[in-house]
């Protein structure tokens, strides 16, 4: 969601520049910096930005310079009086030459240059030109963001395929079978010095079935498979998919946590932890797209 764009223009009596900066953000946050006198244009600028951008922290800066021809120089008598009062107060206290008139008038705020106002129809022309330049800057920003999104999409697809490979490993892992669970029960009984034959195969089968039911991750694997298909479809569809992928990443993480909690074997737990690591990497990258 990062990018920069600039568009400029001019109308009789003024020229201007529109700058757009975009950085990553969970939602859409628009900040505008407008020169004095353009507050009435802010609502329309925000509407234009919100129509074309759906995510990111956006900063819009407008600079306007009016032609000085036809303007006037204004003497700020209040500022001049303040300066003269300060000079009188310092007289005799500071060993320095008295300032010259040109030096006093050069002080900031004493002389002000006022730009010639535009005619009402010229102001409307300027506002329309600024909105058009803003639309052009948005187009340039979107092009930059699409280019960045194309690069990130390849990385996201790699993460999704990594998650799919780990789900396939969990799907086929022998530790999930009831026979494997029964075999581990026999080993544990042997370590405790118990005779599995004395307990009976029926009892062992019942205990193995109970443990297999508690450790069953069929539902979690099915949901993960469905989420993987959804993620692939979103990446292929293009457009603003960042929020949907962010939601899918949360769902991925929820299923991975459940797999780890239900795991009845060290190998399955390791797969679950690898899943969580891949999902975290996916989620970090998702924050970078619209």
SEGU-303013 format. One record per residue (C-alpha): residue in three letters; residue number from 0; x negated, y negated, z negated. Coordinates in steps of 0.5 Angstrom, whole numbers. Example, Ala and Ser with C-alpha at 12.3 -4.5 7.8 and 13.67 -1.06 7.14 Angstrom:
<sites>
kekol: ala	gumar: 0	east: -25	north: 9	up: -16
kekol: ser	gumar: 1	east: -27	north: 2	up: -14
</sites>
This chain:
<sites>
kekol: unk	gumar: 0	east: 0	north: 0	up: 0
kekol: unk	gumar: 1	east: -6	north: -5	up: 0
kekol: unk	gumar: 2	east: -7	north: -10	up: 6
kekol: unk	gumar: 3	east: -8	north: -17	up: 8
kekol: unk	gumar: 4	east: -5	north: -21	up: 13
kekol: unk	gumar: 5	east: -5	north: -28	up: 16
kekol: unk	gumar: 6	east: -1	north: -32	up: 21
kekol: unk	gumar: 7	east: -1	north: -40	up: 22
kekol: unk	gumar: 8	east: 3	north: -45	up: 26
kekol: unk	gumar: 9	east: 4	north: -52	up: 27
kekol: unk	gumar: 10	east: 10	north: -57	up: 29
kekol: unk	gumar: 11	east: 9	north: -64	up: 30
kekol: unk	gumar: 12	east: 7	north: -68	up: 24
kekol: unk	gumar: 13	east: 4	north: -61	up: 20
kekol: unk	gumar: 14	east: 1	north: -55	up: 21
kekol: unk	gumar: 15	east: 1	north: -49	up: 16
kekol: unk	gumar: 16	east: -1	north: -42	up: 14
kekol: unk	gumar: 17	east: 2	north: -36	up: 11
kekol: unk	gumar: 18	east: -2	north: -31	up: 7
kekol: unk	gumar: 19	east: 0	north: -24	up: 5
kekol: unk	gumar: 20	east: -4	north: -19	up: 0
kekol: unk	gumar: 21	east: -1	north: -13	up: -2
kekol: unk	gumar: 22	east: -4	north: -8	up: -7
kekol: unk	gumar: 23	east: -1	north: -1	up: -10
kekol: unk	gumar: 24	east: 5	north: -2	up: -15
kekol: unk	gumar: 25	east: 11	north: 3	up: -17
kekol: unk	gumar: 26	east: 16	north: -1	up: -15
kekol: unk	gumar: 27	east: 17	north: -8	up: -11
kekol: unk	gumar: 28	east: 14	north: -14	up: -14
kekol: unk	gumar: 29	east: 14	north: -20	up: -10
kekol: unk	gumar: 30	east: 10	north: -27	up: -12
kekol: unk	gumar: 31	east: 10	north: -33	up: -8
kekol: unk	gumar: 32	east: 6	north: -39	up: -8
kekol: unk	gumar: 33	east: 9	north: -45	up: -5
kekol: unk	gumar: 34	east: 7	north: -52	up: -4
kekol: unk	gumar: 35	east: 11	north: -58	up: -8
kekol: unk	gumar: 36	east: 17	north: -59	up: -4
kekol: unk	gumar: 37	east: 18	north: -52	up: -1
kekol: unk	gumar: 38	east: 22	north: -49	up: -7
kekol: unk	gumar: 39	east: 29	north: -49	up: -3
kekol: unk	gumar: 40	east: 25	north: -44	up: 2
kekol: unk	gumar: 41	east: 23	north: -39	up: -3
kekol: unk	gumar: 42	east: 30	north: -35	up: -3
kekol: unk	gumar: 43	east: 30	north: -34	up: 4
kekol: unk	gumar: 44	east: 22	north: -32	up: 4
kekol: unk	gumar: 45	east: 24	north: -27	up: -2
kekol: unk	gumar: 46	east: 29	north: -24	up: 2
kekol: unk	gumar: 47	east: 25	north: -23	up: 8
kekol: unk	gumar: 48	east: 20	north: -20	up: 5
kekol: unk	gumar: 49	east: 24	north: -15	up: 1
kekol: unk	gumar: 50	east: 28	north: -13	up: 7
kekol: unk	gumar: 51	east: 22	north: -11	up: 11
kekol: unk	gumar: 52	east: 17	north: -8	up: 5
kekol: unk	gumar: 53	east: 20	north: -3	up: -1
kekol: unk	gumar: 54	east: 14	north: -2	up: -5
kekol: unk	gumar: 55	east: 8	north: -5	up: -7
kekol: unk	gumar: 56	east: 5	north: -12	up: -11
kekol: unk	gumar: 57	east: 6	north: -17	up: -6
kekol: unk	gumar: 58	east: 3	north: -24	up: -6
kekol: unk	gumar: 59	east: 5	north: -29	up: -1
kekol: unk	gumar: 60	east: 2	north: -36	up: -1
kekol: unk	gumar: 61	east: 4	north: -42	up: 4
kekol: unk	gumar: 62	east: -1	north: -48	up: 5
kekol: unk	gumar: 63	east: 2	north: -54	up: 9
kekol: unk	gumar: 64	east: -2	north: -60	up: 11
kekol: unk	gumar: 65	east: 2	north: -66	up: 14
kekol: unk	gumar: 66	east: -1	north: -71	up: 19
kekol: unk	gumar: 67	east: -4	north: -77	up: 15
kekol: unk	gumar: 68	east: -2	north: -81	up: 21
kekol: unk	gumar: 69	east: 3	north: -86	up: 19
kekol: unk	gumar: 70	east: 2	north: -85	up: 12
kekol: unk	gumar: 71	east: 1	north: -90	up: 6
kekol: unk	gumar: 72	east: -4	north: -92	up: 1
kekol: unk	gumar: 73	east: -1	north: -93	up: -6
kekol: unk	gumar: 74	east: -4	north: -96	up: -12
kekol: unk	gumar: 75	east: -2	north: -93	up: -18
kekol: unk	gumar: 76	east: -2	north: -99	up: -23
kekol: unk	gumar: 77	east: -1	north: -94	up: -29
kekol: unk	gumar: 78	east: -7	north: -90	up: -28
kekol: unk	gumar: 79	east: -11	north: -97	up: -26
kekol: unk	gumar: 80	east: -9	north: -100	up: -33
kekol: unk	gumar: 81	east: -11	north: -94	up: -37
kekol: unk	gumar: 82	east: -18	north: -94	up: -34
kekol: unk	gumar: 83	east: -18	north: -102	up: -35
kekol: unk	gumar: 84	east: -16	north: -101	up: -42
kekol: unk	gumar: 85	east: -22	north: -95	up: -43
kekol: unk	gumar: 86	east: -27	north: -100	up: -40
kekol: unk	gumar: 87	east: -25	north: -106	up: -45
kekol: unk	gumar: 88	east: -25	north: -101	up: -51
kekol: unk	gumar: 89	east: -32	north: -98	up: -49
kekol: unk	gumar: 90	east: -35	north: -105	up: -47
kekol: unk	gumar: 91	east: -41	north: -107	up: -52
kekol: unk	gumar: 92	east: -41	north: -100	up: -54
kekol: unk	gumar: 93	east: -44	north: -97	up: -48
kekol: unk	gumar: 94	east: -51	north: -100	up: -45
kekol: unk	gumar: 95	east: -49	north: -99	up: -38
kekol: unk	gumar: 96	east: -47	north: -104	up: -32
kekol: unk	gumar: 97	east: -40	north: -106	up: -31
kekol: unk	gumar: 98	east: -37	north: -101	up: -26
kekol: unk	gumar: 99	east: -35	north: -104	up: -19
kekol: unk	gumar: 100	east: -28	north: -105	up: -16
kekol: unk	gumar: 101	east: -30	north: -100	up: -11
kekol: unk	gumar: 102	east: -32	north: -95	up: -16
kekol: unk	gumar: 103	east: -26	north: -96	up: -20
kekol: unk	gumar: 104	east: -21	north: -95	up: -14
kekol: unk	gumar: 105	east: -25	north: -88	up: -12
kekol: unk	gumar: 106	east: -23	north: -85	up: -19
kekol: unk	gumar: 107	east: -18	north: -80	up: -18
kekol: unk	gumar: 108	east: -11	north: -82	up: -19
kekol: unk	gumar: 109	east: -12	north: -89	up: -18
kekol: unk	gumar: 110	east: -11	north: -90	up: -11
kekol: unk	gumar: 111	east: -6	north: -84	up: -8
kekol: unk	gumar: 112	east: -5	north: -83	up: 0
kekol: unk	gumar: 113	east: 2	north: -81	up: 1
kekol: unk	gumar: 114	east: 4	north: -77	up: 7
kekol: unk	gumar: 115	east: 9	north: -79	up: 12
kekol: unk	gumar: 116	east: 15	north: -76	up: 11
kekol: unk	gumar: 117	east: 18	north: -72	up: 17
kekol: unk	gumar: 118	east: 25	north: -73	up: 20
kekol: unk	gumar: 119	east: 30	north: -68	up: 17
kekol: unk	gumar: 120	east: 30	north: -65	up: 24
kekol: unk	gumar: 121	east: 23	north: -64	up: 24
kekol: unk	gumar: 122	east: 23	north: -61	up: 17
kekol: unk	gumar: 123	east: 28	north: -56	up: 19
kekol: unk	gumar: 124	east: 24	north: -54	up: 25
kekol: unk	gumar: 125	east: 18	north: -53	up: 20
kekol: unk	gumar: 126	east: 22	north: -49	up: 16
kekol: unk	gumar: 127	east: 24	north: -44	up: 22
kekol: unk	gumar: 128	east: 17	north: -44	up: 24
kekol: unk	gumar: 129	east: 14	north: -42	up: 17
kekol: unk	gumar: 130	east: 20	north: -36	up: 17
kekol: unk	gumar: 131	east: 17	north: -34	up: 24
kekol: unk	gumar: 132	east: 10	north: -34	up: 22
kekol: unk	gumar: 133	east: 12	north: -30	up: 15
kekol: unk	gumar: 134	east: 15	north: -25	up: 20
kekol: unk	gumar: 135	east: 9	north: -24	up: 24
kekol: unk	gumar: 136	east: 5	north: -24	up: 18
kekol: unk	gumar: 137	east: 9	north: -18	up: 15
kekol: unk	gumar: 138	east: 9	north: -14	up: 22
kekol: unk	gumar: 139	east: 1	north: -15	up: 21
kekol: unk	gumar: 140	east: 1	north: -12	up: 14
kekol: unk	gumar: 141	east: 6	north: -7	up: 16
kekol: unk	gumar: 142	east: 1	north: -5	up: 21
kekol: unk	gumar: 143	east: -5	north: -5	up: 16
kekol: unk	gumar: 144	east: -1	north: -1	up: 11
kekol: unk	gumar: 145	east: 1	north: 4	up: 17
kekol: unk	gumar: 146	east: -6	north: 6	up: 18
kekol: unk	gumar: 147	east: -8	north: 7	up: 11
kekol: unk	gumar: 148	east: -2	north: 11	up: 10
kekol: unk	gumar: 149	east: -4	north: 16	up: 16
kekol: unk	gumar: 150	east: -11	north: 17	up: 13
kekol: unk	gumar: 151	east: -7	north: 18	up: 6
kekol: unk	gumar: 152	east: -2	north: 23	up: 9
kekol: unk	gumar: 153	east: -8	north: 28	up: 11
kekol: unk	gumar: 154	east: -10	north: 28	up: 4
kekol: unk	gumar: 155	east: -3	north: 29	up: 1
kekol: unk	gumar: 156	east: -2	north: 35	up: 6
kekol: unk	gumar: 157	east: -8	north: 38	up: 4
kekol: unk	gumar: 158	east: -6	north: 38	up: -3
kekol: unk	gumar: 159	east: 1	north: 40	up: -1
kekol: unk	gumar: 160	east: -3	north: 46	up: 2
kekol: unk	gumar: 161	east: -7	north: 47	up: -4
kekol: unk	gumar: 162	east: -1	north: 48	up: -8
kekol: unk	gumar: 163	east: 2	north: 53	up: -3
kekol: unk	gumar: 164	east: -4	north: 57	up: -4
kekol: unk	gumar: 165	east: -4	north: 57	up: -11
kekol: unk	gumar: 166	east: 4	north: 59	up: -11
kekol: unk	gumar: 167	east: 3	north: 65	up: -6
kekol: unk	gumar: 168	east: -3	north: 67	up: -11
kekol: unk	gumar: 169	east: 2	north: 67	up: -17
kekol: unk	gumar: 170	east: 7	north: 70	up: -13
kekol: unk	gumar: 171	east: 3	north: 77	up: -11
kekol: unk	gumar: 172	east: -1	north: 77	up: -18
kekol: unk	gumar: 173	east: 0	north: 84	up: -21
kekol: unk	gumar: 174	east: 1	north: 82	up: -28
kekol: unk	gumar: 175	east: 8	north: 80	up: -26
kekol: unk	gumar: 176	east: 10	north: 87	up: -25
kekol: unk	gumar: 177	east: 13	north: 91	up: -31
kekol: unk	gumar: 178	east: 8	north: 97	up: -30
kekol: unk	gumar: 179	east: 3	north: 92	up: -31
kekol: unk	gumar: 180	east: 6	north: 90	up: -37
kekol: unk	gumar: 181	east: 7	north: 97	up: -40
kekol: unk	gumar: 182	east: 0	north: 99	up: -38
kekol: unk	gumar: 183	east: -2	north: 93	up: -43
kekol: unk	gumar: 184	east: 2	north: 95	up: -48
kekol: unk	gumar: 185	east: -1	north: 102	up: -48
kekol: unk	gumar: 186	east: -8	north: 99	up: -49
kekol: unk	gumar: 187	east: -6	north: 94	up: -54
kekol: unk	gumar: 188	east: -3	north: 100	up: -58
kekol: unk	gumar: 189	east: -9	north: 104	up: -57
kekol: unk	gumar: 190	east: -13	north: 98	up: -60
kekol: unk	gumar: 191	east: -9	north: 98	up: -66
kekol: unk	gumar: 192	east: -10	north: 106	up: -67
kekol: unk	gumar: 193	east: -2	north: 108	up: -65
kekol: unk	gumar: 194	east: -1	north: 114	up: -61
kekol: unk	gumar: 195	east: 4	north: 111	up: -55
kekol: unk	gumar: 196	east: 6	north: 118	up: -54
kekol: unk	gumar: 197	east: 9	north: 118	up: -61
kekol: unk	gumar: 198	east: 13	north: 112	up: -59
kekol: unk	gumar: 199	east: 16	north: 115	up: -53
kekol: unk	gumar: 200	east: 16	north: 112	up: -46
kekol: unk	gumar: 201	east: 23	north: 110	up: -46
kekol: unk	gumar: 202	east: 21	north: 105	up: -52
kekol: unk	gumar: 203	east: 15	north: 103	up: -48
kekol: unk	gumar: 204	east: 20	north: 102	up: -42
kekol: unk	gumar: 205	east: 25	north: 98	up: -46
kekol: unk	gumar: 206	east: 19	north: 93	up: -49
kekol: unk	gumar: 207	east: 16	north: 92	up: -42
kekol: unk	gumar: 208	east: 22	north: 90	up: -39
kekol: unk	gumar: 209	east: 24	north: 85	up: -45
kekol: unk	gumar: 210	east: 17	north: 82	up: -44
kekol: unk	gumar: 211	east: 17	north: 82	up: -37
kekol: unk	gumar: 212	east: 24	north: 78	up: -37
kekol: unk	gumar: 213	east: 21	north: 73	up: -42
kekol: unk	gumar: 214	east: 15	north: 72	up: -37
kekol: unk	gumar: 215	east: 19	north: 72	up: -31
kekol: unk	gumar: 216	east: 17	north: 66	up: -27
kekol: unk	gumar: 217	east: 21	north: 68	up: -21
kekol: unk	gumar: 218	east: 26	north: 62	up: -21
kekol: unk	gumar: 219	east: 20	north: 57	up: -22
kekol: unk	gumar: 220	east: 16	north: 60	up: -16
kekol: unk	gumar: 221	east: 23	north: 59	up: -12
kekol: unk	gumar: 222	east: 23	north: 52	up: -14
kekol: unk	gumar: 223	east: 16	north: 50	up: -12
kekol: unk	gumar: 224	east: 17	north: 54	up: -6
kekol: unk	gumar: 225	east: 23	north: 49	up: -4
kekol: unk	gumar: 226	east: 19	north: 43	up: -7
kekol: unk	gumar: 227	east: 13	north: 45	up: -2
kekol: unk	gumar: 228	east: 18	north: 45	up: 4
kekol: unk	gumar: 229	east: 21	north: 38	up: 2
kekol: unk	gumar: 230	east: 14	north: 35	up: 1
kekol: unk	gumar: 231	east: 12	north: 38	up: 8
kekol: unk	gumar: 232	east: 18	north: 35	up: 11
kekol: unk	gumar: 233	east: 17	north: 28	up: 8
kekol: unk	gumar: 234	east: 10	north: 27	up: 10
kekol: unk	gumar: 235	east: 12	north: 29	up: 17
kekol: unk	gumar: 236	east: 18	north: 25	up: 18
kekol: unk	gumar: 237	east: 14	north: 18	up: 16
kekol: unk	gumar: 238	east: 17	north: 12	up: 14
kekol: unk	gumar: 239	east: 17	north: 10	up: 6
kekol: unk	gumar: 240	east: 17	north: 16	up: 3
kekol: unk	gumar: 241	east: 13	north: 14	up: -3
kekol: unk	gumar: 242	east: 18	north: 14	up: -9
kekol: unk	gumar: 243	east: 21	north: 21	up: -6
kekol: unk	gumar: 244	east: 14	north: 24	up: -6
kekol: unk	gumar: 245	east: 13	north: 21	up: -13
kekol: unk	gumar: 246	east: 19	north: 25	up: -16
kekol: unk	gumar: 247	east: 17	north: 31	up: -12
kekol: unk	gumar: 248	east: 10	north: 31	up: -16
kekol: unk	gumar: 249	east: 14	north: 30	up: -23
kekol: unk	gumar: 250	east: 18	north: 36	up: -21
kekol: unk	gumar: 251	east: 12	north: 40	up: -19
kekol: unk	gumar: 252	east: 9	north: 39	up: -25
kekol: unk	gumar: 253	east: 15	north: 41	up: -29
kekol: unk	gumar: 254	east: 15	north: 48	up: -26
kekol: unk	gumar: 255	east: 7	north: 49	up: -27
kekol: unk	gumar: 256	east: 8	north: 47	up: -34
kekol: unk	gumar: 257	east: 13	north: 52	up: -35
kekol: unk	gumar: 258	east: 9	north: 58	up: -31
kekol: unk	gumar: 259	east: 3	north: 56	up: -36
kekol: unk	gumar: 260	east: 8	north: 57	up: -42
kekol: unk	gumar: 261	east: 11	north: 63	up: -39
kekol: unk	gumar: 262	east: 5	north: 67	up: -37
kekol: unk	gumar: 263	east: 3	north: 73	up: -40
kekol: unk	gumar: 264	east: -4	north: 74	up: -37
kekol: unk	gumar: 265	east: -10	north: 70	up: -37
kekol: unk	gumar: 266	east: -10	north: 70	up: -29
kekol: unk	gumar: 267	east: -3	north: 67	up: -29
kekol: unk	gumar: 268	east: -5	north: 62	up: -34
kekol: unk	gumar: 269	east: -11	north: 60	up: -30
kekol: unk	gumar: 270	east: -7	north: 59	up: -23
kekol: unk	gumar: 271	east: -2	north: 55	up: -27
kekol: unk	gumar: 272	east: -8	north: 50	up: -29
kekol: unk	gumar: 273	east: -10	north: 50	up: -22
kekol: unk	gumar: 274	east: -3	north: 48	up: -20
kekol: unk	gumar: 275	east: -3	north: 42	up: -25
kekol: unk	gumar: 276	east: -10	north: 40	up: -23
kekol: unk	gumar: 277	east: -8	north: 40	up: -16
kekol: unk	gumar: 278	east: -1	north: 36	up: -17
kekol: unk	gumar: 279	east: -5	north: 31	up: -21
kekol: unk	gumar: 280	east: -9	north: 30	up: -15
kekol: unk	gumar: 281	east: -3	north: 29	up: -11
kekol: unk	gumar: 282	east: 1	north: 25	up: -16
kekol: unk	gumar: 283	east: -5	north: 20	up: -16
kekol: unk	gumar: 284	east: -5	north: 19	up: -8
kekol: unk	gumar: 285	east: 2	north: 18	up: -8
kekol: unk	gumar: 286	east: 2	north: 12	up: -12
kekol: unk	gumar: 287	east: -2	north: 9	up: -6
kekol: unk	gumar: 288	east: 4	north: 10	up: -1
kekol: unk	gumar: 289	east: 10	north: 6	up: 0
</sites>
